[in-house]
């Protein structure tokens, strides 16, 4: 009864205070308790309750264990599998010797869940053409019909950074690489080219724990990122009697000392997220003037929820709704707040780009790329063409200082990004892979050692990518 209090309160269509419901709940609890004492229940029922208690214990313990598990290197058999699938031996057989001044600084900037411009207009009613024009005026080539290869961050970034489709990996290599970007070919290749690897803290475990010569984070966030109250704990507060700590007499407004402490904890998390994002965007240009070649990676957790910014870039704090996650707006306001995140990014990234281009003394490559599109239209348990279409439609733009985009085309997908870059700038001979999109079963439906069933979006949803050349 403790755990169902919030769900029952939400489902009731009558309006009364939480305190009134507590007294009713207490009465029901006493009646049920009396019945239990008077009734002999079979041993199986007791075992069921014990099992349920263990499940509730496992959730917080698994979170603790997850954050303390070290990321390990792939073993030799796995790296050989990656190299063979990539065609590495042939493609990197003859590499010219390049002077540091001939090699570009490379900025790989990932915007989490940034939707493609045409979908922003079609589904959100937002015209992003001013931002696209700003990029083009600065010499970017915008891939106007680009898609992600997968629908989640881990698969997408493993694919772009390893330059292959991860669903083609054998089972062992697939699971060893899941959530593990500590080994990726882009970083390994550039280290061999005497690059210094710079990674900015994102707050996401997989991107934070990849190899870096320099790992940068704001002072307040240098410890391993942990939300003060994680998703399971938020759900527990919202659906159980813990909700009383968040509600005053009206049942909606936080007014007690306990409530204020929890709200302050949530607001501190949101502030730390903003600080992490601002720090990366502010400090990306810091290495532009140095003689050493740098590869800089920044995974920006925006416009992905939680939404951090309101109109004009104002900071958003605790959202007083009755949803499961208290920093989300009400569903009817989702599109509006999603666009606020887009507007904030558009303004800040242009400033970052201008500083990079102004300060750079070497050739420059800047990649602005989403790991996937927005997930508001995607139901992982019931995939539809609209959901997959929206989720796979991404912002993708690239800047070459020499402005030679002859190998790029509007529908290029991330699996081929570094194949082209390495061919153009380092003399490799990687063939391009077919540009494809794959959906997959929701992880909750799989056993721990079961590889997902990847679904070809072209065959299942008619989301097919045509390779049409367009002179940039």
N, C-alpha and C positions, 0 to 999 in steps of 0.2 A: 504493500500500500504506500509505503514511503516513496517508492520509485515511480509510481503511476500518478501521483498527485498532480503534477503539472499537466500531464496529458488529459486527465479528466477535466481539469479546470478549463483547458483550451477547448475541449469538445462541448462543454455546456453552453447553451445559447442564452442563458439567463445571466444577468449582471448582479453580482454581489461581491463583497470584499473577500480577500483571501482568508482573513481571520474567521469569517463565518463558515467558510468551507472547512477550515481546520477543525472547528468544533464538530461539524457533521462527520468529518473524517475520523475524528477521535471516537465518536459514538459507534461508527461502523467497525472500527478497529477493536473496540472493547467487546462488541457483540460477536465478532468473528473469533476473537481470542477465547471468549467464554465457550463458544462452540467447539474449538479445538481442544480445550482442556477436558471437556465432557465427552469427547469422541475419541475412540481409539483408531488411529490411522495405521495402515499397513507400513511395514518397514520400507517398502519401495518409495513411499511418499517422502519419508525422511531422507532417503538417499537422493531423491530429486531435489529437495531443498538444499542439501549440502552441495550438490553439483552446481546448482544455480549460484550459490555463494562463492564457489571457486571461480566461476566464470567472471563474476564481478571483481574478484581479486586480480585476475589475470590481466585485465585491461590496463590498470595503472602500472602494474609490474612490467608489462611488455613495453610500455613507453620508456620506463627507466632503462631497461636492458637495451632497447633500440638505440638510445642516445649514447650509450657507452660502448657499443660494439665498434671495434676498429675496422676501418676499410683496409682490405688486404690487396696486395698486388695479384693480378691474374697469374696463374702458373704458366710454364712454358708451353704446355699443350694448348692452352687457350689462346695465347698470343700467336701461336703458329696457325691456329684455325682462323683467327682474324686476318692475319697477313695473307693467307691463301685465298680467302673469300674476297679480299680487297684487290688481289692481283698485284701485291706490293713488289715482289721480286722483279717482275718484268717492268713495271711502271717506274721504278726508282733505280733501274740498273745503271743508267748513265746520267749523272747529275753534274752540271757545270759548277765550277768554283766561282762563287760570287763574293765581291767585296761588300763589307757592311753597308756602304753607302748605296749599293745597288739593291739591297733587300729592303722591303717595305716594313714599317711598323704595322701590325695587324690588330685591329680593335674588333672583337666579336662581342656584340651587345645584344643580349636576349631580353625581349620584352615578353613577359609571361601573359599569354592570352590576348595579345593585341590583334584585333580583327582586321581583315582586309578592307580597303576603302570602299569597294562596291557593296560589300555586305553591311558595312556601317550605315551606308545610305539606304539600302533596301530594307533592313530589319530594324534599325535604330533611328532612322530619319536624320542621320548626322552626316553632313558634308565635310569630308576630311581633305578636300582638294587643296585648300590653302597649305596644309602641312606637306602634302605630296609635292606641290609646286615649290615649296621652300627647299625641299631636298633636291629636286631637279635643278633648281637655280644654282645650287652649290656643287653641281656636277654628279649627283647620284644617279644611278640607273635603278628605277623602281620596277620590280617584277610584278606587274599589275594583276596577274592571275595565278600567283604562286599559292601552293598549299603545303602543309606539313605532311610528312610521310606517315606519321602516327598521331594519335589523339591525346597522348599524354607526354609530360615533360621527359621522363626517364627514357622512354623509347626514342623520342624525337632527338634528344641531345646525344644519346649513344649513337644514333644513326649519322647525324651531321659530323660529330667529332671522330667517328671511326670510319666514315665514308663508305658505309655498307648498310644493307637492310638487316636489322638485328633479328628479325623473325626467322632468317635463314640460318642462324647459328644453331649448332647442335645443342642438345638440352643442357649439358654441363656448362659449356661456355656461355649460354644464354643466361643461366641462373647466376653464374659467377660475375657476370657483367651487370646484372640488374641493380640499379641504384648505385653503381660503382663507376664513377668517371675518373678515378685515380689513375687508371690507365686509359689513355685515348690516343689515337694515332696522330691527331693534329699536334698535340703537345709534344709527343715523342719526336715527331719529324722536325719540329721547330727547335727543340733542344739540340738535336743533331746539327742544326744550322746555326748554332751559337746564339740563339735567342734567349732572352731572359723572360721567364713566364710570370706574369702578374695576374693574380686572381683577386677579385673583390668579393667580400663577404656578401652573400645573398640572404642567408637564413634558411636555405634549403640544404639538407644534409649531403645530397649527392654532388651538387655543384660546389659546395664549400670544401669538400674533402678530396678534390682532385689535386694532382701535383701542382705545386707552385714554388717558384724561387722566392717570390714576394707575395704574401697574403695580407691584404689590406682590409681593415675594418675600423669603424669609429670606436673611440675608447670605451664607450658605454656598452658596446656590443662585442667586445673581443672574446668573451667567454663563449663556449658553445651555446648557440641560440636555442633557448627553450621558451615557448610561450608561458607566461606566469600561470595561465589556466589553459590547458590544452583542449582539443576538440571533444574528447570523451568527457572531461570534467565539465565543460560548458554544457554538454547534453545532459549530464547528470543534474547539474543545477537547475536547468530549465524544465526538466520533465519530472523532477522529484520534489519533495518538500523543501529541498535546498532553495527553491524559487522564493521562499518566504524571506530569504536574506536579501533578495533583490527588489522586493515589493513593499510598499507602504500600505496604508489602510485602503487605498483605492484599488490595490491589486495591480498597479501599473508603474507607479513612480518609485524609484529608489530613494529611501529616506532614512534608513537606520544606519547606525555606525557600522554594522557588519556589511550592509549593502555598499556603503561608501568605500570600504576597504576593497571590496571585490571590484567595484567600478574603477577605482584607482589602479588596480592591478591590470585590468583590461586596457585602460588608457595608457598605462606605461608600455604595454606591449605594442600598441599602435604607434606610440611615439618612437619606440626603438625601430620599428619597421620603417617609418619615415626617415629617421636619421640614417639608417643603413642605405636606403635608396639615394638620399641626397648626397651622402658621402661618396658613393660610387660615381654619380654623375658629375660631381664637383671635381673629383681627383683623377678621372680618366685622362685628362690632358697633361698631367704632371710629368709624363715621361717623353713628351713629344719632342723636346729640344735636345734630348740626350743622344750621344754618339752611339751607344749600345742599341742593338735592335731589340724590340720588345713585342711580345704577344700579350695583349690584355684582354681578359675575359670578365664580363660583368653580366650576371643573371639578375635582372631587375624584376622583382615580384610585383609587377603592376602591368596592366590594369586588373590583374587577378584579384579576387577577394582575399582578405578583407579590404574594403574600399577605405582609402586613407585620406582622400581629398574631396572637398566640396567645390562649390562655385568659386572661381578666381583663386583656386589653389589653397583655400582655407583648410585647416586641419579638422578632420572628423574624429570625434571621440565616440564614446558609448552610444549606441543607438537603442532607444527605449522601445523596442518592439518585443513581442512574445515569441519570436522565432527561436530556433535552436542556437543560433550564433548571434550574440548580441551586438556585434559590430557590423551586421548586414542590414541594409535598408529593407523596408517592406517589399514584397515581390513586385508590387505595382510601380515601385520607384527604382527598380533595378537598372533599367536601361538608362535613366537619367544619371544615376550615380556612376555607372560604368563609363559614360561619356565624360564625366568630370575627371576621371583618371586619365583618359586619353588626352584631354586638353592640358592637363598638368604635364604629362610626358612630352607632348608636342613642344611646349614652350621650353622646357628645361633641356631637352636633348639637342635642340637647335643651338642653344648657347654652348653646350659641350662640344658639339661639332665645330662651331666657329673657332673655339679656342684651340682645338686639335689642329685644324688646318692652318691657323695663324702661327702656331708655335713650332710646327713640324719642320725639321731640317732634312728629312729623308722622304722617300716615297711613302705613301700612306694607303692602307686598305681599311675601310670601315664597313662592317656588316651590321645592319640593323635588321633583326629577324625575330619573329615570334616563334616560340616553341610549338604553339597551336593557337587556334582561335578561341573565342569565348565559349564557355560551356553552358550558358543559360538555356540553350535550345537542345542540349544533348541529355538524353536519359540513358545512362550506360546499361541499364537493364532492359531497355526497349529501344534499340537503335533504329533510327529513321533516316531517310535521305536528307531531310532538312537539318537534323541534328549533326550528322556526319559532315554535310556540306558546310555548315557554319563553323563547326569545330576545326575543320581542316583548312579553312581560308585564312591566310596569314599575311601580316605586313612582312615584306621582304624587300630590302633595298641595299645596294652595294655602292661603295665609292672606290674608284681607282684613281690615283693621282695622275695617271697617264690618260685617263678617260677612254681607254680602249675596251669597249664592252662587246666586242664582236662575237665572243663565245657565249654570251648570255642571251636568254630569251624569256618572255613574260611568264611562262608556266614552269620555270625551273624550280625544283624542290631542294630542300636543304641537303639531301644525301649527295648532291653533286656540287655543292658550294665549294668545298675545299679541293675537290678533284679539279675544278677549273682554275682555282687560285694557284694551286701547286703546279699545274701545267703551265700557266701563264708566267709565273714569276720565278719558279725554281727548276724548270726544265724537266718535270716528270711527264709521263705519258699515260696518264690514267684515262681509260675510256669512260664516257658518261653512262650511267645506269638509267634504265627506264624510270621516268617520274611517275610514282604510284603512291596511293594512299591506302593505309590499312587500319581497319578498326579491330578491336579485340574484345573478348569477353570481359565482363567486370571481374576484377580479382577476387571479390567476395564469393564468387560462384566456383572458385577453383580450390582444389586441395593444395597444400603447401608445395608439393613437388610436381605440380601439373603445369605444363607449359600452356599458355593461352592459345586458343584457336584464333588465328589472325584472319580477318575477313577482307578480301579484296574489294575495295569500295567501288571499283569500276564494274565488277561482275554483280555485286549485290545491290548497289544503290545507283548505278549508272553515273557515278562520279569519276569520269575518265579524263585524263590529262593528255591533251594533244600538244605535240611539240611543234609549234609553228614558229619559224624563224622571223624575227623582226629586227630590222637594223636599228640599233640604239642611237 
